[in-house]
Amino acid sequence: MSRKKQNLIMGVKTEMNNQSDETIDIIRILMDERCDIQFANIQNKEAH
């Protein structure tokens, strides 16, 4: 996991430490998917 991604997750966890762990897990999953999509887009641009 990249440093930037870890920092994003830590930031979300800090902001939401009064929320349930379930909410944090949902956000982490959404963030992971978004990061993967962005990474795929970057790879596609570099390939062309």
PyMOL commands that set and color helices and strands:
alter all, ss='L'
color gray80, all
select helices_A, chain A and resi 3-15+21-47
alter helices_A, ss='H'
color red, helices_A
deselect
rebuild
show_as cartoon
